[in-house]
Amino acid sequence: MDHAVSLLRTAACLVYLAVFLTAGWLAARRALPDASPGTVLPLGCAFGVSGLAALPALAALALGFRLPAVLLAGALALAAAVLLWRGGRRRTPLPPLRRDPGDAAQWACVLPLLALTIWLLHTHILREVDGTYHTGQSCYGDLALHLAYIKSIAVRGVFPPVDPMLAGDFGLGYPFLCETVSSVFLVLGAGLRTACLLPLVPALAAVYGMAWQLARRMLGSAARASLGYWLFFMGSGFGFLYFIGSAADFASIFTGYYTTPTNYTQQNILWVNPIVDLLVPQRATLLGWSVLFAALYLLWRFCMEEESRLWLPLALLVLPLPLIQTHAALALVLCCLVCGVYTLLCRPRTRAVLLPWVGLAALCAAVWLPETLGTVIGHAVNGENMLRLHFNWVNNEGGLKDNYFWFYIKNIGLVYLLLIPAFLHARPRQRWFYGGGLLILALAECVVFQTNLYDNNKLLYIWHLLGCFLAGGLLWDLFARLRTAAWQALGLAAVCFVGMFGSVLTVGRELLSDYQQWNADDIALAAYVDDNAAADALFLAPDSHLAPTLCLAGRQILCGSATFLYYHGMDYSDQYAAMVSLYARPDEVTLDAWGVDYVVFDTTALTQYSGDESWYADRYELWYQNETCRVYKIGQDVT
């Protein structure tokens, strides 16, 4: 019976997702009536993901993040799909999809990486092994953060959401719409693993599909686009040279923890592979890129191909972007600024040319400012060590400081060496569009937008994306000048080896990585909390980043991991002091002051914090226990 109910809930979630994707595909058809399936499918996924972020959040502002809001959002998406299908008042029929021979090259590029990434998500997100949850190297840290937010939003129903990692009503300064797209499926009854995975598959299709389509539109051919595409997603620098000295060094790639040719801090190698270290572990990046890459594609056509009518589809697509990934929204603004300058300098300053830009800027500003002032922007301004000046990104992160240019040469490799000749080889429109990337580079090298300096790579990779496209165009044109197919193939093979070998090794390491993240007792504790604790209960638990009451049950804890709180700019000193005191020197006044409802004792509480469990055992009811932990309910006297 339970299995049948689970299947029905999963089916309901799939139908719900299908409604948003259908509306997205129809929006893509209406925006680009001349498009082929290779454009419509990923662009529609981008519109669908954007709608899944925006509509439930909009409904939740009035109804809370609960089932009525989720159902209302689904109804709105269904109504939008019907309206798009019928063509509005004029009942304009949809034209037939255009056949494009280039789509075959696109799918040859997209499908392998899509399959690879889906497999990594399957093995890295709550994979059950003998009653425990396992993950891979890249998700061991980040996944816990995302699970906590996803589950807390669904459990508490408060919107805008409250940060569950710190006692008090602190608004979530993180771009939380990248989490609500999974929280909706928890509200609909899906399990945590299913809820996490469902929106990521169409998001991946949008990322890979629209990256290729943008490259093709910029470069003018499927061949150039394919090479630029692979240079971005599987490109790497010269970090592999540090591992070819001995068999032991080479083997350490596949056995060590973050000793890969793209992430080796001891040698100042930090330019990670975008698949295994960005898309798989970082939901904000994956979902942000799914919208951003589609937006850049529309921006190219809107600005560089003078399709002025695309301003409205572009604006509607990106309305929730700042709260999906703020870095993506900033990158889009910078690209739009450069494209706006291009329009003013290179096109007639007529009403027909300028008004669409005014409409785009006005609509985005009208929505973006209210949605970010009290959340991510307010947090960036008021948080600890957030917005500040800093030059040279993370050069010196591992204690080794390289020459500025050598740092990027060994990290990015072939593409970085080719940037200047590729820029000179490019056509004027390509140079202008790449100018948006240069503006991103200039800003990201001088200004830090959050405590974690490393996170500026979320901006730098957009510059890198455009640079890879220019490099791909240059290399393909050089190969085309070679006299024989054999020399062309040899040149292509050499480029692929030098430019991608490090990422091939990194991906291989990630495929082999396997770590237990939560054991059977952790899972049992979370299940009991799910069934028996109030949604707004506050737990005193050790500040492990894997605390099961937080990550698997979504309940608020007194003080979360310093790793998360510090890098989010949160001042957690009072909560941390209270946590340590309530374990080592407990008293009822402090318990009451913080409103603690439950106290968790495990090995960490007893050893690291010298927890006085007997004090709690003498006063309060033992609410739950298993072989590795005990939980006491505050307010329930032992009588």
C-alpha positions in Angstrom: 0.0 0.0 0.0 2.8 2.5 0.9 4.6 1.6 -2.3 1.4 2.4 -4.4 0.9 5.7 -2.6 4.6 6.6 -3.2 4.1 5.8 -6.9 1.0 7.9 -7.1 2.7 10.9 -5.5 5.7 10.5 -7.8 3.3 10.4 -10.8 1.6 13.6 -9.5 4.9 15.3 -9.3 5.8 14.3 -12.8 2.5 15.6 -14.1 3.1 18.9 -12.2 6.6 19.2 -13.7 5.2 18.4 -17.2 2.7 21.2 -16.9 5.4 23.8 -16.4 7.6 22.3 -19.1 4.7 22.2 -21.6 4.1 25.9 -20.9 7.8 26.5 -21.3 8.0 24.7 -24.7 5.0 26.6 -25.9 6.5 29.9 -24.8 9.6 29.0 -26.7 7.5 28.2 -29.8 5.8 31.5 -29.6 9.0 33.4 -29.0 10.8 31.8 -31.9 8.3 30.5 -34.4 11.1 29.7 -36.9 13.1 27.5 -34.4 14.0 23.9 -34.8 13.5 21.2 -32.1 17.2 21.7 -31.1 16.4 25.2 -30.0 12.8 24.8 -28.8 13.4 21.9 -26.4 16.2 23.4 -24.3 14.8 26.9 -24.5 11.4 25.5 -23.4 13.1 23.8 -20.5 14.6 27.1 -19.5 11.2 28.8 -19.6 9.7 25.9 -17.6 12.4 26.1 -14.9 11.9 29.8 -14.7 8.2 29.4 -14.3 8.7 26.7 -11.7 10.8 29.1 -9.7 8.5 32.1 -10.1 4.9 31.0 -9.9 4.9 28.9 -6.6 7.0 31.7 -5.0 4.5 34.3 -6.1 1.5 32.3 -4.8 3.4 31.6 -1.6 3.7 35.3 -0.8 -0.1 35.3 -0.2 -0.7 31.7 0.9 2.6 30.6 2.5 4.7 27.8 0.9 2.0 25.2 1.3 -0.2 23.0 -0.8 -2.7 25.6 -1.8 0.0 27.9 -3.2 1.7 25.0 -5.0 -1.6 24.0 -6.6 -2.5 27.6 -7.5 0.9 27.9 -9.3 0.2 24.7 -11.2 -3.1 26.1 -12.3 -1.5 29.3 -13.5 1.1 27.3 -15.5 -1.7 25.2 -17.0 -3.6 28.3 -17.9 -0.5 29.8 -19.5 0.0 26.6 -21.5 -3.6 26.7 -22.8 -3.3 30.4 -23.7 0.0 29.8 -25.5 -1.4 26.9 -27.4 -4.5 28.7 -28.5 -2.5 31.8 -29.5 -4.4 34.4 -27.4 -7.4 36.3 -28.7 -6.3 36.0 -32.3 -6.1 32.2 -32.1 -2.8 32.2 -34.0 -1.8 28.6 -34.9 1.6 27.4 -34.1 3.8 27.0 -37.2 5.4 23.6 -37.9 8.9 23.1 -36.4 11.7 23.9 -38.8 14.0 21.0 -39.6 17.7 21.9 -39.1 20.5 19.6 -40.1 22.7 21.2 -37.4 20.5 19.6 -34.7 22.2 16.3 -35.2 25.6 17.8 -34.2 24.0 19.5 -31.2 22.5 16.2 -29.9 25.9 14.5 -30.5 27.4 17.0 -28.1 24.6 17.4 -25.6 23.4 13.8 -25.0 26.7 12.4 -23.8 27.2 15.2 -21.2 23.5 15.0 -20.2 23.8 11.3 -19.6 27.1 11.7 -17.7 25.7 14.5 -15.4 22.4 12.6 -14.7 24.4 9.6 -13.7 26.6 11.7 -11.4 23.4 13.3 -9.8 22.0 9.7 -9.3 25.2 8.6 -7.5 25.7 11.8 -5.6 22.3 12.7 -4.2 21.0 10.5 -1.4 22.0 7.2 -3.0 20.9 4.4 -0.7 23.5 1.8 0.0 22.7 -0.9 2.7 20.4 1.5 4.6 22.8 4.5 4.4 23.0 7.5 2.1 26.1 7.8 0.0 27.5 10.7 -2.2 30.5 11.6 -4.2 33.5 13.8 -3.7 32.0 17.1 -5.0 28.7 16.8 -3.1 29.9 15.8 0.3 29.7 19.4 1.6 27.3 21.4 -0.6 24.5 18.8 -0.7 23.9 19.1 3.0 23.3 22.8 2.7 20.8 22.4 -0.2 18.9 19.6 1.5 18.5 21.7 4.6 17.0 24.6 2.7 14.8 22.5 0.5 13.3 20.5 3.4 13.0 23.5 5.7 11.1 25.6 3.1 8.6 22.7 2.6 8.3 21.8 6.3 7.8 25.3 7.7 5.8 26.8 4.9 7.1 30.3 5.8 7.7 32.6 2.8 10.0 34.3 2.3 11.9 31.5 4.1 13.7 31.6 7.4 17.3 30.4 7.6 17.2 27.0 9.4 20.9 27.0 10.3 20.7 29.7 13.0 18.2 30.3 15.9 16.1 33.4 15.3 14.0 34.7 12.5 16.8 35.4 10.1 15.6 35.8 6.5 17.4 33.5 4.1 19.9 35.6 2.3 20.8 32.8 -0.1 19.1 32.9 -3.6 16.4 30.5 -2.4 14.4 30.0 -5.6 17.0 27.4 -6.6 15.7 25.4 -3.6 12.0 26.1 -3.9 11.9 24.4 -7.3 12.4 21.2 -5.3 10.5 22.1 -2.2 7.3 22.2 -4.3 7.6 18.5 -4.9 8.1 17.8 -1.2 4.8 19.7 -0.6 3.2 17.5 -3.3 4.4 14.4 -1.4 7.6 13.3 -3.1 10.5 11.9 -1.2 13.5 14.1 -0.6 15.7 12.4 -3.3 13.0 12.6 -5.9 12.2 16.2 -5.1 15.9 17.1 -5.4 16.4 15.4 -8.7 13.2 16.2 -10.6 13.9 19.9 -11.6 17.6 19.3 -12.3 17.0 17.1 -15.4 15.3 19.8 -17.5 17.7 22.4 -16.1 20.6 20.3 -17.4 18.9 20.0 -20.8 18.6 23.8 -20.9 22.2 24.4 -19.9 23.8 22.0 -22.4 21.3 22.7 -25.2 21.4 26.5 -25.0 25.1 26.7 -24.6 25.5 24.9 -27.9 22.8 27.0 -29.6 24.5 30.2 -28.3 27.8 29.0 -29.7 26.3 28.2 -33.0 24.5 31.5 -33.3 27.7 33.4 -32.4 30.1 31.4 -34.6 27.8 30.6 -37.5 28.5 26.9 -37.8 27.8 23.6 -36.0 31.5 22.6 -36.2 32.8 25.7 -34.6 30.0 25.6 -32.0 30.8 22.0 -31.1 34.5 22.6 -30.5 33.8 25.7 -28.4 31.2 23.7 -26.4 33.6 20.9 -25.5 36.4 23.4 -24.7 34.1 24.9 -22.0 32.5 21.9 -20.5 35.4 19.5 -20.7 38.3 22.0 -21.0 41.1 22.3 -18.5 44.5 23.8 -17.9 47.9 22.2 -17.4 47.3 20.8 -13.9 47.7 17.3 -15.2 51.4 17.9 -15.5 51.7 17.8 -11.7 50.6 14.2 -11.7 52.7 12.5 -14.4 55.9 12.4 -12.5 55.2 8.9 -11.0 52.6 6.2 -11.0 51.8 7.0 -7.4 51.1 10.7 -8.2 48.9 9.7 -11.1 47.0 7.2 -9.0 46.4 9.8 -6.3 44.0 11.5 -8.7 41.6 8.6 -8.3 42.1 8.0 -4.6 42.7 11.3 -2.9 40.2 13.9 -1.8 40.4 16.9 -4.1 43.8 16.1 -5.6 42.7 16.4 -9.3 44.3 18.2 -12.2 41.5 20.9 -12.0 41.4 21.3 -8.2 44.8 21.0 -6.6 45.3 23.8 -4.2 48.8 22.8 -3.2 49.9 24.0 -6.6 47.5 26.8 -7.0 45.2 24.9 -9.4 41.6 26.1 -8.8 40.0 26.3 -12.2 37.6 23.4 -11.7 35.7 21.4 -14.2 32.2 23.0 -14.6 30.4 19.7 -14.7 31.6 17.9 -11.6 32.4 20.9 -9.4 29.8 23.4 -10.4 26.7 21.9 -12.1 26.5 18.7 -10.0 27.1 20.1 -6.4 25.9 23.7 -6.8 22.2 23.9 -7.5 22.2 27.7 -7.8 24.8 27.4 -10.6 22.9 24.7 -12.4 19.5 26.4 -12.3 21.0 29.8 -12.8 22.9 28.7 -15.9 19.8 27.0 -17.2 18.1 30.4 -17.4 21.2 32.5 -18.1 22.4 30.6 -21.1 19.0 30.8 -22.7 18.9 34.5 -21.9 22.3 35.1 -23.5 21.0 33.3 -26.6 17.9 35.5 -26.8 20.1 38.6 -26.0 22.4 37.7 -29.0 19.4 37.5 -31.3 17.7 40.6 -29.8 20.8 42.8 -30.0 23.2 41.4 -32.6 20.6 40.1 -35.0 18.2 43.0 -34.4 15.2 40.9 -33.5 13.7 43.6 -31.3 10.5 41.7 -30.5 12.5 39.3 -28.3 12.8 41.9 -25.5 9.6 40.7 -23.9 10.4 36.9 -23.9 13.9 37.7 -22.6 12.5 39.8 -19.8 9.9 37.3 -18.8 12.4 34.5 -18.8 14.8 36.2 -16.4 12.3 37.8 -13.9 13.2 35.3 -11.1 16.9 35.0 -12.0 18.3 37.1 -9.1 16.8 34.7 -6.6 17.8 31.6 -8.6 21.5 32.7 -8.8 22.4 36.3 -8.2 25.8 36.0 -9.9 23.9 34.9 -13.1 21.7 37.9 -12.9 24.7 40.2 -12.5 26.5 38.6 -15.4 23.4 39.2 -17.6 23.3 42.8 -16.6 26.9 43.3 -17.5 26.4 41.6 -20.9 23.3 43.8 -21.5 25.3 46.9 -20.7 27.9 46.2 -23.4 25.1 45.2 -25.8 23.4 48.4 -25.0 26.5 50.4 -25.8 26.8 48.5 -29.1 23.2 49.4 -29.9 23.9 53.1 -29.3 27.1 53.2 -31.3 26.4 50.8 -34.1 22.7 51.1 -34.8 20.4 54.0 -35.6 19.1 55.7 -32.5 15.5 55.4 -33.5 12.4 54.8 -31.4 12.0 51.3 -32.8 15.6 50.4 -31.8 15.7 52.0 -28.3 12.2 51.4 -26.9 12.7 47.6 -26.6 15.8 48.3 -24.5 13.8 50.7 -22.3 11.1 48.0 -21.9 13.6 45.3 -21.0 15.3 47.5 -18.4 12.1 48.8 -16.9 10.4 45.4 -16.6 13.5 43.8 -15.0 14.1 46.7 -12.7 10.5 46.7 -11.5 10.7 43.1 -10.5 14.3 42.6 -9.6 14.6 45.5 -7.1 11.7 44.5 -4.9 12.6 40.8 -4.9 16.3 41.4 -4.0 16.4 44.5 -1.7 15.3 42.6 1.3 17.0 39.4 0.5 20.3 38.9 -1.4 21.2 42.6 -1.9 20.4 43.5 1.7 22.3 40.5 2.9 25.3 41.4 0.8 25.4 44.9 2.1 24.8 44.1 5.8 26.5 40.7 6.0 29.9 40.1 7.5 32.9 40.5 5.0 30.6 40.4 2.0 30.8 43.3 -0.6 34.5 44.5 -0.7 37.4 45.2 -3.0 40.0 42.6 -3.8 42.3 42.0 -6.8 43.6 38.8 -8.4 40.8 36.5 -7.4 42.2 33.4 -5.5 45.8 33.5 -6.7 47.5 32.5 -3.4 44.6 30.4 -2.1 46.9 27.5 -1.3 49.8 29.6 0.0 51.5 29.7 -3.4 51.2 33.0 -5.4 51.9 32.9 -9.1 52.5 35.6 -11.6 49.1 36.9 -12.6 49.2 35.6 -16.2 51.0 32.3 -15.3 48.2 31.6 -12.8 45.6 31.8 -15.5 47.7 30.1 -18.1 48.3 27.0 -16.0 44.7 27.0 -14.7 42.8 27.6 -17.9 45.4 26.4 -20.3 45.0 26.5 -24.1 41.9 28.7 -24.2 43.6 31.4 -22.2 46.6 31.4 -24.5 44.3 31.8 -27.5 42.1 34.6 -26.2 43.9 37.5 -27.9 44.4 35.9 -31.3 40.8 34.5 -31.1 39.5 38.0 -30.3 41.4 39.5 -33.3 40.1 36.7 -35.5 36.5 37.2 -34.4 34.0 39.3 -36.3 32.9 42.7 -34.9 29.6 41.4 -33.4 31.4 38.5 -31.7 33.9 40.9 -30.2 31.2 43.2 -28.9 29.4 40.2 -27.3 32.6 39.0 -25.8 33.0 42.5 -24.4 30.3 41.6 -21.9 32.6 38.8 -20.7 35.5 41.2 -20.4 33.4 43.5 -18.3 32.5 40.5 -16.1 36.3 39.7 -15.8 37.2 43.2 -14.8 34.5 43.4 -12.1 35.1 39.9 -10.7 38.9 40.6 -10.5 38.3 43.7 -8.4 35.2 43.2 -6.4 34.1 40.4 -4.1 30.4 39.9 -3.6 30.4 37.5 -0.6 32.6 36.2 2.1 33.9 33.3 0.1 36.3 34.9 -2.4 36.4 31.7 -4.5 32.7 32.2 -5.4 33.6 34.9 -7.8 34.2 32.0 -10.2 30.5 32.0 -10.7 31.1 35.2 -12.6 34.4 34.3 -14.2 33.0 31.2 -15.8 30.6 33.3 -17.9 33.6 35.2 -19.3 35.3 31.9 -19.9 32.2 30.5 -21.7 32.4 33.3 -24.3 36.1 33.0 -24.5 35.8 29.2 -25.3 33.5 30.0 -28.1 35.9 32.5 -29.7 38.8 30.0 -29.2 36.7 27.2 -30.8 36.0 29.4 -33.8 39.6 30.3 -34.2 40.9 26.7 -33.9 38.3 25.3 -36.3 39.1 27.9 -38.9 42.8 27.1 -38.6 42.2 23.4 -39.0 40.1 24.1 -42.1 43.2 25.6 -43.8 45.1 22.4 -43.5 45.4 20.6 -46.8 44.4 17.0 -45.8 41.8 15.5 -43.5 44.5 13.5 -41.7 46.3 16.7 -40.6 42.9 18.3 -39.6 42.1 15.2 -37.5 45.6 15.3 -35.9 45.3 18.9 -35.1 41.9 18.4 -33.5 43.2 15.4 -31.5 46.1 17.5 -30.2 43.8 20.3 -29.2 41.5 17.9 -27.4 44.3 16.3 -25.5 46.0 19.5 -24.4 42.8 21.3 -23.7 40.8 18.6 -22.1 43.0 15.9 -20.6 42.9 17.4 -17.1 39.0 17.4 -17.1 38.9 13.8 -18.4 40.9 12.7 -15.4 38.8 14.9 -13.0 35.5 13.4 -14.4 37.0 9.9 -14.0 37.8 10.6 -10.4 34.3 11.9 -9.7 32.7 8.8 -11.3 34.8 6.6 -8.9 34.3 8.7 -5.7 32.0 7.2 -3.1 31.5 8.4 0.5 29.0 7.6 3.1 27.2 10.8 4.1 24.5 9.7 6.6 24.4 6.4 8.3 21.3 4.3 9.2 20.9 5.9 12.7 21.0 9.4 11.1 18.3 8.5 8.7 16.2 6.9 11.5 16.5 10.0 13.7 15.5 12.3 10.8 12.5 10.1 10.0 11.3 10.2 13.7 11.8 14.0 13.8 9.8 14.2 10.5 6.9 12.3 12.0 6.9 13.7 15.6 8.4 17.1 15.9 6.6 20.4 15.1 7.6 22.1 11.9 9.0 25.1 13.8 10.8 23.1 16.5 14.3 24.2 17.5 17.0 21.6 18.1 20.2 21.9 20.1 22.5 19.7 18.0 26.3 19.7 17.3 27.2 22.1 14.6 28.2 19.4 12.1 27.4 20.3 8.5 25.7 16.9 8.3 23.3 17.3 11.3 20.4 15.0 10.3 17.8 17.0 12.2 18.7 20.0 9.9 19.7 18.4 6.6 17.3 15.4 6.4 14.4 16.7 8.6 14.6 20.4 7.8 14.2 21.5 11.4 16.0 24.6 12.7 19.0 24.1 14.9 20.6 26.5 17.4 23.8 26.9 15.5 24.8 25.3 12.2 28.2 24.6 10.7 30.6 27.6 10.7 31.6 26.5 7.2 28.2 27.5 5.9 27.4 30.4 8.3 30.8 32.2 7.9 30.7 32.0 4.1 27.2 33.4 4.1 28.3 36.4 6.1 26.3 35.5 9.2 27.2 36.6 12.7 26.7 33.4 14.7 28.9 34.1 17.7 26.0 34.3 20.2 24.4 31.1 19.0 27.7 29.3 19.0 28.4 30.4 22.5 25.0 29.3 23.6 25.4 25.9 21.9 28.7 25.2 23.7 27.4 26.4 27.0 24.2 24.4 26.8 26.2 21.2 26.3 29.0 21.7 28.7 27.3 23.9 31.4 23.5 23.6 30.8 20.9 25.7 32.6 17.2 26.3 32.3 17.4 30.0 31.9 19.6 29.8 28.7 17.4 27.0 27.3 14.3 29.1 27.8 15.9 32.2 26.4 16.7 30.5 23.1 13.5 28.6 23.0 15.2 25.2 22.6 12.7 22.3 22.2 14.9 19.3 21.8 18.5 18.5 22.7 20.5 15.9 20.7 23.4 14.0 22.3 25.7 12.0 20.1 29.5 11.3 20.1 30.3 14.8 19.0 28.2 16.4 21.7 29.8 14.2 24.4 33.4 14.5 23.3 34.0 17.7 21.4 31.7 19.8 23.6 32.0 17.8 26.8 28.2 17.5 27.0 26.6 17.0 30.4 24.0 14.5 29.4 23.2 13.5 32.9 21.8 17.0 33.6 19.3 16.6 30.8 18.5 13.0 31.7 17.7 14.0 35.3 15.2 16.7 34.2 13.7 15.9 30.8 12.0 13.0 29.0 14.1 10.9 26.7 12.1 11.5 23.5 14.1 9.4 21.1 17.2 7.1 21.1 19.1 4.8 18.8 22.5 3.2 19.0 24.4 6.5 18.3 22.2 9.3 19.7 19.6 10.3 22.3 17.2 13.2 22.1 15.6 14.9 25.1 12.4 16.9 24.9 12.7 20.2 26.8 9.6 21.0 28.9 8.7 17.3 29.4 9.8 16.7 33.0 10.9 13.2 34.0 8.0 12.3 36.4 
